[in-house]
Amino acid sequence: MSDPAPLPDPELQAEQAHLQLAHDSLAAMRQRAERLLQDLIGAGSPDLDYVAALSRRVSLLAESPRPLLFGRIDEKEGPRWHIGRRHVEDARSDPVVIDWRAPVAVPFYRASTKDALGLARRRQIMVDRHSVVSVADDLFDGTDGDAGATRLRGGDALLAELERARTGEMLDIVATIQAEQDEIIRAPLDQLLTVQGGPGTGKTAVGLHRAAFLLYNHPALSRDGVLVLGPSRAFLRYIAQVLPSLGEEAVVQTTIADIAPKAKVRVEEPMEVRRIKGDARMGELLRRALDGRRRPLDDDVSLRVRFARATLSAERVNELVASIAARPAPYKSGRLALKSRLVSEARRAFRSSARLGADETWFENELTSTEEFGSLLDTLWPTVSPASLVRELLSSRAQLERFAGGLFSERERQLLLRARDTRVSSTAWSTDDLALLDEAAFLTGGRTRTYGHVVVDEAQDLTPMQFRMIARRAPSGSITVLGDLAQATGPWTYSDWAEVRVHLPEAGRPHHDELTLGYRAPGRVLDYASRLLPVAAPGVGPTSSIRPGRTEPSVLAVADDEVVAAALAEARTLAAGHALVAVIAPEELLPALARMARSDDDIGMLERDAMARPITIVPAPAAKGLEFDAVVVVEPAAIAGEDRRGLRLLYVAMTRPIQHLSVVHARPLPAPLVG
């Protein structure tokens, strides 16, 4: 790459020189790591773990298209630090760039006129790859000033980032993190942190940068792992490059459905049924059903080994079962413990009959292989698979009557009941059954993959049973839960985040925070969409945007048979001036949209093509968490339906654009949008 042209301003020249030093130093760091790796491999029989660590370091030291540095802080009485996306040092090991996650970088994000945090100057450095484009300084002179004057840090850089055309992939915001975001990102590891934030407040970015921050400051997390849960696979594709761009790879990014036991989801159930299956009471119902598999002995039992017989009393055997069942252990462990205790009890019974010789090593194998012993164990404590436990419970009126008493009403039991499939493998599972299968797997086996920290995005749509899934994977309680109660469109809705925390581990120190400024959607879009909130989510206030936006939302009324064509025509018009356009539509219009767009290479479907084409057709339920330069919302009344949940879904769809919103409709608009 050729050197950038000389800059006339001495300050720009100085920053350009430091940027060049940073790139040269990074290249030298990589060369040193490569030489060490080559020497290690050349020495023969190297430590494979050390080789792997060095190989990863070489990879992490590679150049990135994102700016290497983006800021500088000058302490009033002390050194000057350049802040960037990774640590860079020179040949003497002196820092050239400080990692944004280091404690010394905190004032860059949080200093204000009210509290300068020891700074004399904060400089935002706008960089385009190897070139310094501009600099902007905040000078702290020690006066109180306006406490809100620096609430938006690095405004020019922030606005430039927000105005940048979308690419179909989310990028990191490390250069433009704001103070309220930084406080959440740097919160202690041991917190159970819930974060409320409206559209465009940066919830997703904050969650991902928090994961990167925690991995940097707590090296043990690389071993324990960090789990990031998103609402859909399309969403995961959208955020996939953020953490790698920050140099972090010890993260599993997946959906709540994908951490559950493998099962084919083949049916979609009514919302009323989904709500019952998502209720935390289902955990107790499954526990009762599993306990109900055990049956006491009514009569004494006779066992035979070789040519000898002995009798075990029903009373004594039932006492053994009760003592083991009283312990807080997984079902499978209890069966193994009972098997061992029965063998010991049988050994004593055979000894009392003087029918065992001095050598008893053969006894256990021969006893446990007999049909009588196997039948006894299966009666007392039968084997149960998670799938059979759930399937047989939900398809048995008798079991539901027996185990759901005092938990569920008769109507709820009737809604839970379904026809039994001929085989477990052919069971038509629903999305909400996955949480039941996960609960059953834990009750029976007691083991699940755990993580040092879990980040949950779009959490407002999860059910209590799904939060129980998360709790099992983060027993330490170190969890970051992000969402917007106004965007809840699932079977469960929460009026307060405290209702969520009751389903998560008590080990984590509870803390709640809010993101109050909208950075993504412009004010004109948010103002229009927020008309829905008094009806859709009465307890949630509107989000304030930091910028008004360039255009007012467009509302186009058309005839019934023109909706699809008009929506695609509007999208093509917008695509002429915007890099990434979405057509967000109700499920009923998706087939017609897909047919009409089939011959146009510029139009793709979200699930098939991700967001790789200029125009993407997006089902309204899948729009959550995504962002586009411009959005066409098709037939709002069909998206909204007849209840608050639908209005919240419409609110989500309308708050996806960075620049412009268009609405195309034939049916009357929902009442809050009229006037």
Buried (B, 14 or more C-beta within 10 A) or exposed (E): EEEBEEBEEEBBEEBBEBBBBBBEBBBBBBEBBBEBBEEBEEEEEBEEEEEEEBBEBBEBBEEBEBBBBBBBBBBEEEEEBBBBBBBBBBEEEEBBBBBBBBEBBBBBBBBBBEBBBBBBBBBBBBBEBBBBBBBBEBEBEEEEBEEEEBBBBBBEBBBBBBEEEBEBBBBBBBBBBBBBBBBBBBBEBBBBBBBBBBBBBBBBBBBBBBBBBBBBBBEEBBEBBBBBBBBBBBBBBBBBBBBBBBBBEBBBBEBBBBBBBEBEBEEEBEEEBBBBBBBBBBBBBBBBBBEEBBEEBEEEBEBBBEEEBBEBBBEEBBEBBEEBBEEEBBBBBBBEBBBEBBBEBBBEBBEEEEBBEEEEEEBBEEBBEEEBBEEBBEBBBEEBBBBBBBBBBBBBEEBBEEBBEEBBEEEBBEBBBBEEEEEBEEBBBBBBBBBBBBBBBBBBBBEBEBBBBBBBBBBBBBBBBBBBBBBBBBEBBBBBBBBBBBBBBBBBBBEEBEBBBEBBBEBBEBBBBEBBBBBBBBBBBBBBBBBBBEBBBEEBEBBBBBBEBEBBBBBBBBEEEBBBBBBBBBBBBBBEEBBBBBBBBBEEBBEBBBEBBEEBEEBBBBBEEBBEBBBBBBBBBBBBBBBBBBBBBBBBBBBBBEEBBBBBBBBBBBBBBBBBBBBBBBEEBBEBBEE
